[in-house]
Amino acid sequence: MANLVADLQASVAGFFPAMLGIRFLTAAPDRVTAELMVRDEFCTVPGIMHGGAVMAFADTLGGAATSLNLPPEHGTTTIESKTNFFAPGVPGKKVLGECAALHRGKRTLVWQTKVTNEEGRLLALVTQTQMVLEPRRSPQQVMAGLFEGLDAGGQEALLARLERGGAQVYRQLAETERDDGRRAALLAAAGREEENAALLEKQPT
C-alpha cells in the first residue's frame, strides 16, 4: 500500500491537486483515502469552504482510484459527478475523503466519496463516473487495425483497394507538381501501386 500511496502522490506533483495540498493516506484498487487542510483561499465566504473545492478534492480521489484499475497506457476522465452537501468545511481544519468503488467495469468505474471533517461529521457525498480512455494509436497501428479479423483473402482484397487508392493520390499530386522530375517520380510511384494492386487481385499487369 505504501508504494501505491507514494505513486499517487508523485502523480499529482506539480498539478492542481498538489497546489490544493491534497495528501493521500491509503490506496488500494477499491478504496483511496486522503486529507486536505482547508485554507482561507478555499472559502466562498469567510469561514465556509467553497463547494467547488470540495468537489475538486473528491474528483481527485475518484480519478486517483481509477488510475489504480487501468490497463497499461490507458487514461481516464470524469464523465459525470453529483454532489450532496450537508455541512461546511472550515479554514484551519482538515477535511478527509474516503473514496470507495461502487462499480469497476472495463469501460466505466463509479466511485462514491465521503468527505468528512476531523470529528467525523459528513460534509458531502460525491458520486462520480470515470470513463476508461484507450491509448492513442499511431497511424501504423490504425492501419494495421483495418486488417484485424480478416482472413488472407480479405486482407489481400483490402490491401489491393488501398494500393489503388494510393495510386490515385500519387496521380493527383503529380497533376499539381511543377517540377518535371518530381512529377515523373510521382507517376512512377502510382504505376507501382497499380502493379501491386493487380498482383493482389491476381490480374495480369
N, C-alpha and C positions, 0 to 999 in steps of 0.2 A: 504493500500500500504506500509505503514511504516514497518509493520511486515514482508511482503514479502521481502523488501529490506534487512532487518536485517537477515532474514533467508538465503538469498543468500550469504550475506557477511560471515555469520558464516559457510556456507557450504564449502567455499574455504579456510578457515583459516588453515594455516599450509601447504598449497599446492601451486603449481606453480602459479596460478592466484594471490594469496596473495603475493608471492615473487615478482611478477611483480609490485604489488601495485595497482591492479585494484580496483576501488571503485564504487559500484553500486549506482545509483542515483534514479531510479524509477523502478518499477517492476509490471507487470500485465501479465496474461496468453498470451496476443497477442503482448506485447511490453516490452522490457527491455532496459534501458539506463545505461551507466557507463562512467567513465573517467579514464584516465591513464596519469600520469606525465612521460614524456619521459626523460630518463636518458642517460648519455653518454654510458653506457654499453649496451644500446639497439640499438646502431648505427652500421651500416655496414661499414661506413667510417665516419670521423668526420663531425658532423652536419646533418647526414641523418639517420633517423630511419630505422632499418632493416625491410625488408618486412616480415620476419618470426615473428617479434614482433607484427606487425600489424595483421597478421593472427591469432596469438595466442590470441590477445585481442578480435578479432571478434569471434573466435571459442568459447571462454569462454562465451561470451554473448549468442551465439546460444544454447550452452549446458545448460546454466542457464535458458533461456527462455523455453526450452523444459522441464526442470525439473518441471516447474510450471504447466505443462499439463499432467504429468504422473499419471497413476493409482498407488495406494499404492504398495510399494515394487518393482516397476518397475525401470529400469535404461535406460540409453541412450548412444549412441556412434555416433560420426560423421562418415558418410559413403561417403560423397562427399563434396568438398569445392572448390569454384572457386573465385579468387580474381582479380579484376582490380585495378591497381594503377594509381593515377592521379597526386599526389604531395607528397612530403616527410613531415613526422613529424620531428620536430627539438627538440634537448635537451633543457630542461628548460621550455618547453611549454606542456600544456595538449593536449591530443587528446580525442575526445568524440566519443562514439559509440552509435548508435541508431539501435536496432535490432527489426525488425518488421516481423510478420508472413506473409508468402505467402501461406502456406498450413499447416493445422493442422489436420492430419488424425490419425487413430488408430495405424497404423504401422510406418508411417514416418511423419516427420514435416520438412518443408522447411522455412528457415529464410533468410532475407536479412539485412545485417548490413552496415550502412553508417558510415564511420569513417571520422570525420572532425577535423579541428584544432579549436582553440578558436575563430577565426574570422569567422567560418562557412564554410571555404573552404573545398571542398570534397577532401579527401586524398585517399580513397579506398572504393570500393564497393565489399562486400563479400556475396556470396550466398552459403549456406550450407544446406545439408540434414542430418537430425538426424534420426536414427533408434531407435524404442522403443524396449527395451530388457525386456523379461518376467523374473519374479523371478526364481532363480534356485530352482528346485523342489527336495524334499527329495526322497530317494529310495522308501519310503512308498507311497508318492504322485504319483510317476511314476507308481508303481504297481497298485494303485487304478485307475489311468487313463486308464489302459488297459481294465477296465470293463465298462467305460463310454459308454453309448449309446446301451448297450446290454440288451436284455430282460432277464428274470430269466433263461430261458433255455440256452441262450447263455453264461450267466455268469457261470452257472454250468459246461457247456462243457469246457469253458476256464480254470476254476479252476481245473477241472479234468486233463487237459493236463499239467498244472503247477505242480500238485501233482505228476504225473508220471515223469515229468522231475526232480522234487526234489528227487524222489526215485532213479533215475539213478545217480544223483550226489552223494547221500549218498553211493551207492554201489561202485562208482569209488573211493571215499575217503576210503572206507573200504579195497579196494584192495591194497592200499599203506600204510595202517596203520599197524605198527609193534606190537603195544600193543593189546593183546588179548581182554582185557576188552573194550577198545575203539572201536575195530573192531566189537565186538558183539553189542555195543550200536548203531553204525552206521548202521549196518544191520537191527537192530530192528527199527530204525527210517525209513529206507527205506520201511520196511514192513508196518508201519503205514501210510506212504504216499500212498502206493498202496491200502491199505484198504480205505482210504479217497477217492481216485480216483474211486474205484469201487462203493462206496456209491453214489457218484455224478453221475456216469454213470448208476446207478440203476442195477448194475450187482451183482450177488452173490459173496461173498468173498471166 
